[in-house]
């Protein structure tokens, strides 16, 4: 879907490419003919592409890891178009500092974070996974839900994997708004993201997440576009 003349996922790729901590960016998509435009987009953006199983996301991510000899793997979902390079770099630093098997910025998607941990909004998640941990996950996860959500087996088993969650505090304290969601699952969510890009992109091609919140403060009516339709 286009936003300001570019596919939404293209805007995401542009933002990810600004991260200083990444060696390469790979668009992992499916072997379905309908995803051919994503391959063309990857070529146009000068990034690699991997095509895998349309149903088994974990196998697809694992396949991309093997194909491009990635360690660690940084997984960013295509329906999270506001992920920012600064957050990628900070989650990566957090991963290395803690010697984790898996690290992510904390959100309400992680019940083990507890109520006292400051949490980021939904839809800006950065997941960093050690290759050895992803290999174990790929071999052990049999439940269909854990194949669809590639790291679910890892962060659901903290006794077997060292899991770290970056809190929304310090430089990220402004993002401690777990009630917000920027994930694109419905047309109304896409309309929200479109409006945010229209408001922010002309001022800064790599606009930050605090800038997104400032735009929401100026246009509180946009919050009604978050989440599922009632």
C-alpha positions in Angstrom: 0.0 0.0 0.0 1.4 3.4 -1.0 2.2 6.2 1.4 3.3 9.5 -0.2 4.0 7.6 -3.4 6.1 4.8 -1.9 5.1 1.4 -0.5 4.7 1.3 3.2 7.3 -1.4 3.5 9.7 0.7 1.4 9.5 3.5 4.1 10.3 0.9 6.7 13.3 -0.4 4.8 14.6 3.2 4.4 14.3 3.7 8.2 16.0 0.4 8.9 18.9 1.2 6.6 19.8 4.2 8.8 20.8 1.9 11.7 24.5 1.9 12.4 24.6 -1.5 14.0 23.4 -3.6 11.1 25.8 -5.3 8.5 23.1 -6.1 6.0 19.3 -5.9 5.5 17.4 -8.8 4.1 13.7 -8.7 3.1 12.3 -12.1 4.0 9.1 -12.9 2.1 7.3 -15.9 0.7 7.5 -17.9 -2.5 4.0 -16.9 -3.5 3.6 -15.0 -6.8 1.7 -12.3 -5.0 4.9 -11.4 -3.2 7.0 -10.8 -6.4 6.6 -7.0 -5.9 8.5 -7.3 -2.6 11.4 -8.9 -4.4 11.3 -6.0 -6.9 11.2 -3.5 -4.0 14.3 -5.2 -2.4 16.2 -4.9 -5.7 15.2 -1.3 -6.1 16.4 -0.5 -2.5 19.7 -2.4 -3.0 19.0 -5.0 -0.3 19.0 -8.7 -0.3 15.8 -10.8 -0.4 15.0 -14.3 0.8 11.9 -16.3 -0.2 10.5 -19.0 2.0 7.5 -20.8 3.3 4.3 -18.7 3.3 2.9 -20.3 6.5 6.0 -21.1 8.5 7.5 -17.8 9.5 10.0 -19.4 11.8 11.3 -21.5 9.0 11.5 -18.5 6.7 13.5 -16.4 9.3 15.7 -19.4 10.0 16.3 -19.9 6.3 17.3 -16.3 5.8 19.7 -16.6 8.7 21.4 -19.6 7.2 21.4 -18.2 3.6 23.1 -14.9 4.8 25.2 -16.3 7.6 23.6 -13.9 10.1 24.5 -13.8 13.8 22.7 -12.3 15.5 19.4 -12.0 13.6 17.5 -8.7 14.0 13.9 -9.3 13.2 11.6 -6.4 12.4 8.0 -7.1 11.3 6.7 -5.6 8.1 3.6 -4.3 9.8 5.7 -2.2 12.2 6.6 0.7 9.8 7.6 3.2 12.4 10.5 1.2 13.8 13.4 3.7 14.0 17.2 3.2 13.5 18.0 4.7 17.0 15.9 2.0 18.6 17.5 -0.7 16.5 20.9 0.5 17.6 20.0 0.7 21.3 18.4 -2.8 21.4 21.5 -4.2 19.7 23.7 -2.5 22.3 21.5 -3.9 25.0 21.7 -7.4 23.5 25.5 -7.3 23.4 25.9 -5.7 26.9 23.7 -8.4 28.5 25.1 -11.3 26.5 21.5 -12.4 25.8 20.1 -15.1 23.6 17.2 -12.9 22.8 16.6 -9.2 23.4 13.7 -6.8 22.5 12.3 -3.5 23.7 9.7 -4.3 26.3 6.0 -4.1 25.4 2.8 -5.6 26.7 3.4 -8.6 24.4 5.8 -9.8 27.1 3.9 -10.8 30.2 7.1 -11.7 32.0 8.1 -8.1 32.0 5.8 -7.4 34.9 3.8 -4.3 35.6 6.7 -2.3 37.0 8.7 -2.4 33.7 8.2 0.8 31.6 6.9 -0.4 28.2 7.0 0.8 24.7 3.9 1.1 22.4 3.0 -1.9 20.4 4.2 -1.8 16.8 7.8 -0.6 17.2 9.3 -3.9 18.3 13.0 -4.8 17.5 14.0 -8.4 18.2 17.6 -9.5 18.3 18.2 -13.3 18.3 21.5 -15.2 18.7 21.9 -17.6 15.8 22.4 -20.6 18.1 19.2 -19.7 19.9 17.3 -19.4 16.7 18.6 -22.7 15.6 17.4 -24.4 18.8 14.1 -22.6 18.5 13.7 -23.8 14.9 14.4 -27.4 16.0 12.2 -27.4 19.1 9.1 -25.3 18.3 6.3 -27.5 17.0 3.2 -25.6 17.9 1.7 -23.7 14.9 1.5 -20.5 16.8 5.2 -20.7 17.6 6.0 -21.3 14.0 3.9 -18.2 13.1 5.5 -16.0 15.7 9.2 -16.9 15.2 10.6 -16.0 18.6 7.6 -17.0 20.8 9.2 -20.3 21.8 12.4 -18.4 22.9 10.8 -15.7 25.1 8.2 -18.2 26.5 11.0 -20.4 27.8 13.3 -18.1 29.9 14.7 -21.2 31.7 16.3 -22.3 28.5 17.1 -19.0 26.9 18.7 -15.8 28.3 16.0 -13.2 27.6 16.5 -9.4 28.0 13.8 -6.7 27.6 14.9 -3.1 27.2 12.7 -0.9 29.3 11.2 2.4 28.0 13.1 4.5 30.5 16.1 6.8 30.3 16.4 8.3 26.8 13.3 6.3 25.9 11.1 7.4 28.8 8.9 9.5 26.5 8.0 6.2 24.8 6.6 4.7 28.0 3.1 4.6 26.6 2.2 0.9 26.4 -1.5 1.8 25.7 -0.5 3.0 22.2 -0.3 0.7 19.2 1.3 1.5 15.8 1.0 -2.0 14.3 -0.8 -2.2 11.0 -3.4 -4.9 11.1 -6.5 -3.1 9.8 -7.2 -0.4 7.2 -7.8 2.1 10.0 -4.2 1.4 11.3 -2.8 2.0 7.8 -4.7 5.3 7.7 -3.1 6.3 11.0 0.4 5.5 9.7 -0.3 7.3 6.5 -1.2 10.4 8.4 1.9 10.2 10.6 4.1 10.0 7.6 2.3 12.9 5.9 2.8 15.0 9.1 6.4 14.0 9.8 8.3 12.9 6.7 8.4 16.4 5.0 10.3 17.7 8.0 12.7 14.8 8.5 13.2 11.8 6.2 14.3 9.8 9.2 11.8 11.2 11.8 12.2 9.9 15.3 9.7 8.1 17.5 9.5 11.1 19.9 8.5 13.2 16.9 5.7 10.7 16.2 4.4 11.2 19.7 4.5 15.0 19.3 2.4 14.6 16.1 -0.1 12.5 18.1 -0.2 15.2 20.8 -1.1 17.8 18.1 -3.7 15.5 16.5 -5.2 13.4 19.4 -8.0 12.4 17.1 -5.6 10.0 15.4 -5.6 7.7 18.5 -9.0 6.5 17.4 -7.4 4.8 14.5 -5.3 2.5 16.7 -6.0 -1.2 17.3 -8.9 -3.3 16.1 -12.3 -1.8 15.0 -14.8 -1.8 17.8 
